[in-house]
Amino acid sequence: MERQKVTIDGNEATASIAHRTNEICAIYPITPSSNMGEFADDWSAVKRKNIWGTVPLVIEMQSEGGASGAVHGALQSGALTTTFTASQGLLLMIPNMFKIAGELTSTVFHVSARTVATHALSIFGDHSDVMAVRQTGWAMLPSGSVQEAHDMALIAQAATLEARVPFLHFFDGFRTSHEVAKIEQLNDDDLRAMIDDELVRAHRARALSPNHPVLRGSAQNPDVFFQARETINPFYTKVPGIVQKAMDKFAKLTGRAYHLFDYIGAPDAERVIIIMASGGETAEATTHYLVEKGEKVGVIRVRLYRPFDTTAFIKSLPKTVKSVAVLDRTKEPGASGDPLYLDVTSTLFENGVQGIKVIGGRYGLSSKEFTPAMVKAVFDELKKVNPKNHFVVGINEDVTHTSLDYDLNFSVEHPETVRCLFFGLGSDGTVGANKNSIKIIGEETNNNAQGYFYYDSKKAGTLTVSHLRFGPKPIQAPYLITPNTANFVACHQFNFLERFDFTKYAQPGAVFLVNSLFGPKEVWDKLPQEVQKDIIEKKLRFYTINAYDVAEKTGMGSRVNTIMQTCFFAISGILPRDEAIEQIKKAIKKTYGKRGDAVVMKNYAAVDQTLVNLHEVKVPDKVTSTFTRRAPVAAEAPDFVRNVLGPMIAFEGDSIPVSAMPVDGTFPTGTTKWEKRNIALEIPVWESDLCIQCGKCVFVCPHAVIRHKVYEKKFLEKNPETFKFMDSKFKEYPGMAYTVQVAPEDCTGCTLCVEACPAKDKTNPARKAINMALQPPLRETEAKNWEFFLSLPEIDRTAINLGTIKNSQLLEPLFEFSGACAGCGETPYIKLLSQLFGDRSVIANATGCSSIYGGNLPTTPYTFNKEGRGPAWSNSLFEDNAEFGLGFRLTLDKQLEYASDILPTFVNEIGQDLVDGLLKADQTTDLGIKQQRERVEALKQKLTRSKNPQAKNLAAVADSFVKKSVWIVGGDGWAYDIGYGGLDHVLSTGRNVNLLVLDTEVYSNTGGQASKSTPRGAVARFAASGKGLAKKDLGLMAIAYGYVYVARVAMGYSDQHTLKAFIEAEAYNGPSIIIAYSHCISHGYDMSKGLEQQKLAVQSGLWPLYRFDPRLAAEDKNPLQIDCKEPTVSVEQYMYNETRFRMLTQSDEARAETLLKLSSEDAKSRWSFYSQLAAMHYGKSAEQK
Amino acid sequence: MVDLSMTYLGLKLKNPLVASASPLSEKVETAKELEAAGIAAIVMYSLFEEQIIHESLELDHFLFYGTEISAEFDSFYPQSGKYTLKADAYIEKLKKIKQSVNIPVIGSLNGVSSGGWIKYAKKIEDAGADALELNLYFLPTNPAQTANQIEENYITLVHDVRNSIKIPLAVKLSPFFSAIPNIARRLVEAGANGLVLFNRFYQPDLDLETMEVVPNLILSTSNELRLPLRWIAILYGQINADLALTTGIHTAEDVIKTIMAGASVAMIASELLAQGIGRVPVILTDLEKWMIQHEYDSIQQMKGSLSQNSVSEPAAFERANYMKVLNSFKSMP
């Protein structure tokens, strides 16, 4: 069977082997490994078979811990089983990994190695996760490229079956897992040749079976455990030989030879680098380059890291070596060296190797770039008489001065390799088109090809960067395209040019392509001075196209991808123009064909219209622009924002030195306001003549960009000319002025406010009190109005009636301008929390969307009021959030207890009144809290004068007298699945914590994988065939405790109900949980219709609203109150508005019909059940009956 | 026994009662029930031009929506799944129904303009349809668009569809033409083998609370029979095509009037949607009873007997009849 050349990423290359050589995959999503599980699930859903002719069974578990348990069980019962994971996920598997290895069980886990969270979470790649499991007894086989990931996945599978030692096959997260490269795909015959069926049968024969019963997993005592533990030694001794044998067999089969330690370089090398995974590719390419230049250098690429074969290692080291640098991609603080360094030093020592200087260094944490320049810096360091040991390379470590300097301009890339960079907007299709382009180049030409894609951390107005390399020579460049090296630079979003420096990447004479609304004659003057200067000085060939216009006219909407892709092929000349067009069209047909002819035709039309609209711009010989690029943040921003966050915003974060970074991961809040992103094409405009001052627009705004205020008219003396206001209609605030104001530069243009606005013009109902209008003409004036609006005094929260939406929305939001998606369904709930309780809340946030838009650098949406109070926020992990938040409560309770215990001992110094006031304060209202704060201040003042040795201790905990609000926030992946055990336990403790479940019914942040909250009939990742079982009723499970306040809310159905639930939950002195319907882009419909869809969810009976208030039981009342009407619309009417449900009708109509019917029954039975619960008699009257 | 058989579009039918395009043909089981109940032919539910195009664009839009915004995912849905567009599912459904029943099955396409989508006419033919009903359903809202332009579009469409298939073609039209006989003749000249009178447009309602337009579907009543009945009677004998009456068929009397006006078949849907498929044998039995009572041997005997050509007072179908109706209203107690 002929092997195909395919252009795929590392995850697909790995999953392709794993799926074909296993029977069971137990999976759980975690970036960047999720795609491997998704591929496996997708392939099984379309009945793709493994090499034994059966479709592997893929099951999603509730956590990685669960996945490893299921894998362990499946292995013990004889199935070939695998899983895919990374980072914390791998750490959750550790207990089972010990067991699996201890029981000598054949399996391969595939890991896209990712940073373990320490001072911060990072989704990017390093070896901190895999190095944290090196003690478990697993063989560890790293791969350094997409081809290697494909190859090593198979070698690992072959070896584990023979060795009976489990294998961890790992590769660098993102760098390899997400790099798209042209590889030779192994066919089923290759797999069969490598996998010995005898060994498979032997694996099965070891299975637990009642037909030959055994006991495995005994408990052992000191008498024999030790001896038993040493029985495995011979198996480990054999592993290197078995792996090498598999590698040799593989080499014979494919021509690609691997060794336990591959030495590359001069035979007489004096300086050698030892490294593993993708860094080895860079080191190898650099070594080749330097050897050609006559340098005596080499690199040892570690292929089998565990068991570490010391003999093979020594053998691989040239005898001429004088100095060695061992590079680790992980950090073990406090250790005498990082892991690989320790292995190398002990190996040399044990083998009596002398006269070699060994240094260790660290590189590439969290996908930090590792380039040939850095490799060269290490080689250069090795030349020195006293080289730095325990150095770092790739950053400026200016605190303990361990970093190596490197030459930014050093490059080893082959002159025939072409490098192209595309800067796109995260919804214009740039990445998808570039993936197609690299496939075309890889599969339709003789070129080698590589694609890598970068995203910023915002989900609205995302910047994407596509790095494409291709050329006749093999591409060994697992690093981003560096400044001054790109042959082709394209900017697909014109307004990015005023924010970011793209032309710095262009090499002299390169092509610079810009998508612009302006024609070839006008565009030049619209460029910032810096861009013009670069174009002139680097003699760039400057092209422009109005792709927006072509897209609009050809029905492509905002997607400029096909158009810009066509420009790329037309200008770059990789293929003859006609052939390129043909190939693009072929790719279009392949990509979009199954979506129907209309889609293919509009893309074809876009291709055809592109060339006539593409123009080369005549470049003047001097800079003529009148403006410069915008500073990333305003000049008046605080120092930290300007000096640290500013460079991050401008994508210059790599230049920030260690000394500028906080030492413990602590960052100031309230910084999103400095990052004016201007991403909305249209913003809401207030029409005061129609406004009824209901506050609904303010309530639903996901980004807190639309606000209203009542204020005294005297403040209007200095208002800007265009600032709008009207008389207040609030009965509580007569005679005052009222304004609704929009933050024009922070708005995402989602239109939820317009949808929520109930006020319509009687003669023209299309006109509401809020309407959308183009942002650019309004930007300047409205920005001034916004500034003025912010200067108006906030409402006195101690005097406000919180019971109504309009009043509650006068409270200042302490969560603003997050990086969430436009129209996000989660953030309005968090914003409400911040308005009601933000000035006294501590928030524990589970990992997920809310931790990313809440806590991903550069800027932070949680903010503070003029007193400096606001939410204190932290993210521990994904799985432990409820427990983490409970910890907050325990501290607050304990400190209050301590403070209350010692306070009376100060009575003579502070007076009985203050003691009593502090201990007996009524803090059920904001006024009560304000008064208590004043008492605490008074106490602190008095304590400063105290000579009591306990005074400082009391002062340190005095703030605990003020009531705090503990919020535990997360999504359904946390609450229903991975964190459920903890959530359940925290509820059971009876402690006063508030849990907010932002229920999007999928793992939104990792790409829409099914959770136990996913409703029946929805198609999701890991539920490719449509989820067959009903959604878990988390609320009902919490109700079962009887003492937990439970509310199920959907602000689109009733904002008033949501408000009431939040206030009641917080006021309840015990555990409370609010399950909030959160519409999400993953549901597949226009987010501006999110509120409408929420309403339908309730009206169809699928999302009944209720509150369960245990306080009512004490009053002999039924604690359960249903807060919505009996279902009035069909489940179908709700479901089939959403792609997640509708797509099942297109992939499996019969199943869709069955699941729709069952969902309708779910809705009916749930309504019936809740109705009966709510009708039950409670209390004495019930007992009498 | 009376002979109920009739010929429509060259198809031999066991009686003149045909199930018109409606949700009744969405399921194979229901189609089989219709056959068992005695229906002579089934017109499939309609495949809309907009559906063919927009479904495809919509699927594309929402599969793309929200993608490429995060390093953590590229899209939200499985990529390897195959999507059967409703249009293709329609063809599959037609095939299955055709295989499951012995009565003729007529495909139904609904559109207004010629274009790529009409390839589905050929697909319907290839799926085994015995004929095709082309439903011209267009609501002109642009004042700049003339009646002539719209009619020319229709003619072109009928012409193009006719040229793409070999099976008989019926055209279903609305009553909103200035010159129905003229457009009827031109449609026949463009290739229609039959005309189906008339389409019912959905009449949206206004919600006074929300100040929004709301869709509203009301099933037909026997009273609505009058409009198509008149035009069938007028067209019968004047154009060289079979006529079918749809809208307002609820009883055997309605069927009889339809045939006597000149139609080959009476198409029924609302009655069956409201009262169930069990109404079919009742209507057919009533029809037979009426014919026996009135000594008709075959249904063919009555065809066109009360058409404008045949009635003693042809003017009754014209303006004079209007005055008569007004007078009768005035004379009501």
Interface residues (C-beta under 8 A of the other chain):
Chain A: T31 P32 S34 E38 D41 D42 W43 A45 V46 I123 F174 H178 G424 G426 S427 D428 G429 T430 V431 G432 F453 Y454 Y455 S457 K459 A460 T462 T464 G555 G557 R559 Y592 K594 R595 G596 D597 A598 V599 M601 K602 K760 P765 C821 I852 V1002 N1005 T1006 G1007 G1008 V1019 A1020 R1021 A1024 I1081 S1082 G1084 Y1085 D1086 T1139 R1140 M1143 T1145 Q1146 S1147 E1149
Chain B: I52 I53 H54 E55 S56 L57 L59 D60 H61 F62 L63 F64 Y65 G66 T67 E68 I69 S70 A71 E72 F73 D74 S75 F76 Y77 P78 Q79 S80 G81 K82 Y83 T84 L85 K86 A87 A89 G116 M211 E212
